[in-house]
Each structure stands twice: as structure tokens, then as C-alpha cells.
């Protein structure tokens, strides 16, 4: 990380996400609109009259700046930024950060395990060799072990969707 004693307000950092860190004036509980990030990253906000190609280019550039910015906020400043769909990002308070991080990741894991279960169960068994059937059965058993170890069997079934 750069020595902040060598930087003044007139210094522009590269890449843009580092400049955005310098410009950051928000605190826990604040909701930061998407527009702030576009401006801080030096990007044109996506609008209705843009071509799909141009909008996709901007989205990729945004992600290329936002991902390391978000990581630096978490690791260097212990500030987790969570999406507020349709508006921007919330700076999650430290008291909520652990619970919300855990819940969001558990939901992702549950979805992935449901998808894995679906893919393992919907195999055309009639087209498998004996060895391939054994492999499928072994993988189904591993999946069941994962589900049990996960401790949330009801959450991982198709009914929970």
C-alpha cells in the first residue's frame, strides 16, 4: 500500500479504485448510490440509450474496479459493502457484518448443493457403464454426506426453492 504521507488531495491514484478509496467519505450504515462508484471510477453510468455492447463494456470495467475496491475496503478498513439492488451498496455495520456475511454465503452454498444434487440425480443411468454407475452412486453418497454435514437438509431440498 502507498505511504499516505506522500499523497495530497491533488494526487490522482491509479488504478481508479485506489483513487476511490482516497475519495471515500462514507461510514457504517450509509447507502452509497451506484452513481458515486461510476464517478469515482471515472466511468460513464449505464443509461437506456446505450447499445448493449457499450453497456456490457462499462459493466466489465465497473467490475474490474469494484472488485478490488470492495476487497480493499473489507481487508484494509474492515468495512463490508453489501449490494442494495436497484440503488447501490450499503456499508454494513460491524454488528451486522458477521451474521449477514454468513447468511448470504450459506444461501449460496445451499443453492450450489441443490444444483449438484439435481445434476447427480438426473443422469441417464441406462447409458452408463457399470463403472460409471458406481461412480455416480459414490458421488450421490458424497452429496448426501455433504448435506448431512451441512446440517440444513430441509434448506437443501427442492421444496425450499
C-alpha positions as CSV (number, residue, x, y, z in Angstrom):
1,X,0.0,0.0,0.0
2,X,1.2,3.5,-0.8
3,X,2.6,5.7,2.0
4,X,-0.3,8.1,2.6
5,X,2.0,10.8,3.9
6,X,3.3,11.2,0.4
7,X,-0.2,11.8,-1.1
8,X,-2.1,15.0,-1.1
9,X,-5.6,15.8,-2.3
10,X,-4.3,16.7,-5.8
11,X,-2.6,13.3,-6.4
12,X,-4.7,11.0,-8.6
13,X,-4.1,7.4,-8.0
14,X,-4.0,4.6,-10.5
15,X,-5.9,2.3,-10.9
16,X,-9.1,4.2,-10.3
17,X,-10.3,2.1,-7.5
18,X,-7.4,3.3,-5.4
19,X,-8.5,6.9,-6.1
20,X,-12.0,5.9,-5.0
21,X,-10.5,4.7,-1.7
22,X,-9.0,8.1,-1.2
23,X,-12.3,9.8,-2.0
24,X,-14.4,7.6,0.3
25,X,-16.3,9.6,2.9
26,X,-19.0,7.2,3.9
27,X,-19.4,5.3,7.1
28,X,-21.2,2.3,8.5
29,X,-24.9,2.3,7.8
30,X,-24.6,4.6,4.8
31,X,-26.1,3.5,1.5
32,X,-23.9,4.6,-1.4
33,X,-25.6,5.1,-4.8
34,X,-24.2,3.4,-7.9
35,X,-23.6,6.8,-9.4
36,X,-20.9,7.5,-6.7
37,X,-19.0,4.5,-7.8
38,X,-19.2,5.3,-11.5
39,X,-18.0,8.8,-10.9
40,X,-15.2,7.6,-8.6
41,X,-14.0,5.0,-11.1
42,X,-14.2,7.6,-13.9
43,X,-16.9,5.6,-15.8
44,X,-20.0,6.8,-17.7
45,X,-23.1,5.4,-15.9
46,X,-25.1,3.0,-18.0
47,X,-28.2,4.5,-19.5
48,X,-31.2,3.4,-21.5
49,X,-30.0,4.9,-24.8
50,X,-26.7,2.9,-24.8
51,X,-26.1,0.0,-27.0
52,X,-25.9,-3.4,-25.3
53,X,-22.3,-3.7,-26.4
54,X,-21.3,-0.4,-24.8
55,X,-23.3,-1.2,-21.6
56,X,-21.5,-4.6,-21.3
57,X,-18.1,-2.9,-21.7
58,X,-18.9,-0.5,-18.9
59,X,-20.2,-3.3,-16.7
60,X,-16.9,-5.2,-17.2
61,X,-14.9,-2.1,-16.4
62,X,-17.0,-1.4,-13.4
63,X,-16.4,-4.9,-12.0
64,X,-12.7,-4.6,-12.8
65,X,-12.6,-1.6,-10.5
66,X,-15.3,-2.5,-7.9
67,X,-14.0,-6.0,-7.1
68,X,-10.5,-4.8,-5.8
69,X,-12.1,-1.7,-4.2
70,X,-14.6,-3.9,-2.3
71,X,-11.8,-6.3,-1.2
72,X,-9.6,-3.4,0.0
73,X,-12.5,-1.9,1.9
74,X,-13.0,-5.2,3.7
75,X,-9.4,-6.1,4.3
76,X,-7.8,-2.7,4.9
77,X,-10.7,-0.8,6.5
78,X,-12.8,-3.7,7.9
79,X,-15.9,-2.3,6.0
80,X,-18.1,-4.7,4.2
81,X,-20.1,-3.3,1.3
82,X,-23.3,-5.2,0.5
83,X,-25.5,-4.8,-2.5
84,X,-28.7,-2.9,-2.3
85,X,-30.4,-3.9,-5.6
86,X,-31.5,-1.1,-7.8
87,X,-29.8,1.6,-5.7
88,X,-26.2,0.9,-4.7
89,X,-24.3,-0.5,-1.8
90,X,-24.7,-0.4,2.0
91,X,-21.8,-0.1,4.3
92,X,-22.8,-2.9,6.7
93,X,-22.4,-2.1,10.4
94,X,-19.8,-4.2,12.2
95,X,-22.6,-5.6,14.4
96,X,-24.4,-7.0,11.4
97,X,-21.4,-7.9,9.2
98,X,-20.8,-11.4,10.5
99,X,-24.4,-12.6,10.5
100,X,-25.1,-11.1,7.1
101,X,-21.9,-12.5,5.6
102,X,-22.7,-15.9,7.0
103,X,-26.3,-15.9,5.9
104,X,-25.5,-14.8,2.3
105,X,-22.8,-17.4,1.9
106,X,-24.8,-20.2,3.4
107,X,-27.6,-19.4,0.9
108,X,-25.1,-19.6,-2.0
109,X,-23.8,-22.9,-0.7
110,X,-27.3,-24.3,-0.3
111,X,-28.1,-23.3,-3.9
112,X,-24.9,-24.9,-5.2
113,X,-25.7,-28.1,-3.2
114,X,-29.2,-28.2,-4.7
115,X,-27.8,-27.8,-8.2
116,X,-25.2,-30.5,-7.6
117,X,-27.9,-32.9,-6.2
118,X,-30.1,-32.2,-9.3
119,X,-27.3,-32.9,-11.7
120,X,-26.3,-36.1,-9.9
121,X,-29.8,-37.4,-9.8
122,X,-30.8,-36.7,-13.4
123,X,-28.3,-38.8,-15.2
124,X,-29.4,-41.3,-17.9
125,X,-28.4,-44.3,-15.9
126,X,-29.2,-46.7,-18.8
127,X,-26.4,-45.2,-20.8
128,X,-23.7,-45.6,-18.1
129,X,-21.2,-48.5,-17.8
130,X,-21.0,-50.4,-14.6
131,X,-18.0,-48.3,-13.5
132,X,-19.8,-45.1,-14.3
133,X,-22.9,-46.2,-12.4
134,X,-20.7,-47.0,-9.4
135,X,-19.1,-43.6,-9.7
136,X,-22.5,-41.9,-9.8
137,X,-23.6,-43.8,-6.8
138,X,-20.5,-42.9,-4.9
139,X,-20.9,-39.2,-5.8
140,X,-24.6,-39.3,-4.7
141,X,-23.4,-40.8,-1.4
142,X,-20.8,-38.0,-1.0
143,X,-23.6,-35.4,-1.8
144,X,-25.7,-36.9,1.0
145,X,-22.8,-36.7,3.4
146,X,-22.3,-33.1,2.5
147,X,-26.0,-32.4,3.1
148,X,-25.9,-34.1,6.5
149,X,-22.7,-32.3,7.4
150,X,-24.2,-29.0,6.3
151,X,-26.9,-29.5,8.9
152,X,-29.7,-27.9,6.8
153,X,-31.3,-30.8,5.0
154,X,-34.6,-29.0,4.6
155,X,-33.0,-26.0,3.2
156,X,-31.2,-28.0,0.5
157,X,-34.2,-29.8,-0.9
158,X,-36.1,-28.6,-4.0
159,X,-39.1,-27.7,-1.8
160,X,-37.1,-24.8,-0.3
161,X,-36.8,-23.0,-3.7
